[in-house]
Amino acid sequence: MKLKNQIKIALQVFLCVVIVIHITIKDYFYLSSLIFYATPLPLIALGILFLLLFVKVSTRKYYIVTVLIILGIWVKNSYIQTTSENISEGFEIVLWNAYRTENFEDAFQENESLPDVMVLIECDEKEYASIQKKYPNYHFQLTEEAIGIFSKTPIKIHSNTTTKQNVTIVHFSTQNTYFYAIDVTANIKYFREPMLKSVISEIKTEEKTIILGDFNTPFESLFFKNFKKKYQHAFTKKGNGFRETWFWNIPLLSLDHIWVSNDLEILKTEKISTWKSDHSMLRMTLKNTAIEK
């Protein structure tokens, strides 16, 4: 009985601390960021439901009300509803963390078509040469950091940088549009603030610019402030459903992002669920006139 009471108190204290962090400082400090990222709202709700096993029946209703409030906040902030647009003549861009086990062919199958541009993070090198031969009229690039790029038109690589903060940034252009493919390490020893600042510092263009990749940082992070000021978040702007792209089709964290300069018009952004990776695929369609010279 004593052990049960200790578990209850410890869990209550932990959940209270977690909720306070979510409401106030979020990921402002390194230690708070570790807690903030590890405890998305659905997991907090589950933790409170678990507490029902340890509390008196007469008090359970208060815990259930708290769970409903937390889930309501989560749905309000994460579930996106936007109007549909005609995308038949659009410019299609696909982003996917390929989990180091999937390659371009797997990505084409998941997307069910060849997009205009595709960026794969953690792309598998397997059969890369044979895939190139299979699609001789298209253009491929695969970096040493396992960032794969596909385009129906020629690709120009402007730079390939790994910053001191262990962020890989590949700057390329195609279709008269600038792209920055981003891979932020998931290693928890690196603080996200300098990492995301290093991404912003590497952006050399302002117009017709798309920044996309696995940021390993949720949309709610304080350190996306500059991104939200300067760019459109593709899924928030024109998505439908839960914004979160991780983990294994369970909407826990929105780690994959597509940021778009304001001169480009987003028609639609879709999240494609798949069991081939722990990350969902993102497919964004731009208005074609936005990429014309």
N, C-alpha and C positions, 0 to 999 in steps of 0.2 A: 504493500500500500504506500509505503514511504517512497519507493522508487517511482511509482506511478505519479505521485505528487510532484516529485523532482522533475520528471519529464514534462509534466504540464507547465510548471513554472518556467523552466528553461525555454520551452517552445513559445510560451506567451511573451516572454521578454524578447526573444529573437524576432518574433513576428512584429512586435511593437517597434523595435529598432528599424526593421526593414521598411515598415509602412512610413515611419518618420523620414527615412532616407528618400523614399520615393516622392514624398510630398515636398521635401525641402531641398537638400543639397544634391540629390541624385548622384551623378558621377563626378562632382566637382573635385573631390580628393581621390587619391589613388585607392585608399582602403575602401572608401564609400563606393567607388566604381566597381570594385570586385563584388560587393554585395548587391549593388544595383543591377549589374548584368546577370548575376546568377539567380536573381529572384524576380522574374517577370510576374506581372499581376496574376495570371492564371495559376502559377505555382504558389503564390501567397494565398489565394483562395483555397487551394487544395490543402495547404498547411492548416488553415483555420478549420476546415472541415475535419481534418485529422484530430484536431483538438476536441471535437465533440465526443471522442472516446474517453476523454479524461475529465470532462466537466459535468456538473449536475444537470439533470434534465430541465430543471426550472430556468437555467441560464442559457440553454442551447439556442433559444430563439434570438438572443442578441448576437450570437456568433453567426447564425444563418443570415440575419439582416446585414451584418458586416460583409459577409461573402457576396451577397446580392449587390451591395453598393460597389464593392471592388470589381465585380464582373461587369456591372453597368458602366463604370468608368473605363474599363478595358475596351468594351465594345464601342463605346462612344468615341474613344480616341483611335482605335485601330481598324474599325470596320468602315470601309470607304464605299460610298455610292455616288456614281457620276453618270451623266447621260451618255448614251451610245452615239458614236459617230460612224459615218461611212468610211471604212478603211480599205476598200477594194483597190484603190490606186495609191495607197500610202507607202511610205518608206519604212520597212520593218527592221527593227534592231532587237537582237536577242542576247541576254546575259544569263550565264549559268556557271555556278561553281560545280565542276565535274567530278569532285570528290577523289581525284587522282586515279580513278578507275575507268572513267569514261572519256571517249574521244569525240572528234567531230561527227563521225557517223552516228554515234549514239545520240548526240545532240540534235542532229537533223531528224532522227526518228522521233525523238520526244517532241520536237517542234512541229513535226508532220509536214515540213516543207523546208525549202532553202530560203532563209531570210536574206535581206540585202546586206546586213552586217551581223556577225555573231562574235561575241567575246566569251571565251571560256577561261575561267579561273581554275587552277589546279587541273589542267588538261593532261590527259594520259597521252604519252608519245606513241603508244602502240598503234601500228599500222598507219602512221602519219604519211609515210611515203606512198603507200598504196592508195590512200584516200586522195592525195594530190593527183595521182594518175587517173583516178576514177572521175574526178571533176577538173579536167584540164583547162576548161574555159573560165575557171574562177581562181581566186587568189587566197593564199594561205600564208600565215606567219605563225611560228611557234618559238617563243623565247626560252632561254635557259631557265627562267623562273616559272616555266609551265603555264604561261599565259598564251592562249591560242587565239588567233584572229582570223576570221573568214570574211571575205567580201566578194561581191559580184563584180566590183570594179577594182582597179589597181590600188594597192595600199602603199602609203609612204610612211615609213617610220621616222619620226623626228627625233625621238630620244627614248632611251630605256634606262631608267634610273632606279636604284635601290637606295633609299635615304638612310641616314644614320639611325632613324627611328624604326628601321626594318620594314619600310613600306615600299612596295614595288609599283612604279608608275611607268606605263608605256604610253607615250604620246604618239599618235598616228593620225593620218587623215585619209579620207576616201569620200567620194561623192560630194566634194566641196564642203565637207564637214570635219571639224576637229574632234578627236576622241582622246580620252585619257582613261586607259584601263588600269584599275586599281586593285591591288591585293594587299590588304592590311593583315599582318600576322595575328594569329589567334593567341599567341603566347601571352599569358597574363602578367608577365613581368614588365611588359611595356605599357606605359600609361597612354591613354588614347588622346589626350589633349595635344601633346607635341606631334603625334602621328598624323592627326587630321590637319594640324597647322602645316605640316610638311607637304601634305597633298595640295592645299590651297596655294602654297608658295611655288609649286611647280606648274601651276596653270598659267600658260603664256598667252592664251587667247581669250577673247571676251564674247565674240559673236559666233554663232553656229558651232557651239561647243557642247559636248556631251561627256560627262564624267560618270563612269559606271564601273562597278566591281563589287567584290566582297570586302566591305569595310570592317567586318567583325565588330560593329558598333551599332546599337539599336537606334532607331529614328529618334527616340525620346532623349538621346544624349544632349547635354548642354553644349557639347563641342561641335554640333552641327549648325550652330547659330549663324555662322558666316555663309554656309551652304544655303540655308533657308532664306537668307537675305538676297543672295545673288542669283539663285537658280530655282527652277521648278523641280519639285520631287515628282517623278513620273507617275508613280502609283497613287500618291496622294492627289495629284492633279486629275488623272483620268483612269483610275483603277476601280475595280469593284470586288468587294470581299475584304478579308483580313489582310492587312499590309505585311504581316510577318512572313518571312521566307524560310524560317528555320524553327523547328527541327523535325525532319522526317514527316512532313505534311501536317505536323501539329504547330499551330501558329503561336510560337513562344516569343521569338525575337525577329525583328526586321533587320537582318545583317547585310542583305544585298540591296544596293541602291542604284538608281539611275537619276542623275541630276542633269537638267537640261537648261541651257541659256534661254532667256526670255524671248529672244527673237525667233525661236523655233516653236511651232504649234504642235502640241501633242494631241493626237486623235484618240488613242486608246492605249491602255497598259493592262496586260493580263499576267496573272500568276499561274504557271503551269505546274501542277503537282506531279511528282515522280518519285518512284522508289529506287531509282538508279543513283540518287545522291541524297544526302541529308539536307540539301538546299533545294528549294523550289526554283524553277526557271522563270525569268521575267521576259516578256515580249512586249516591246513598245512600238507603236506605229506613229510616225510623224506625217504631217501633211507634206506632200511631195513638193509643193511650191516653196516650202521652207528651205529646201536644199538646192534650189536652182541658183545659178550665178546671177 
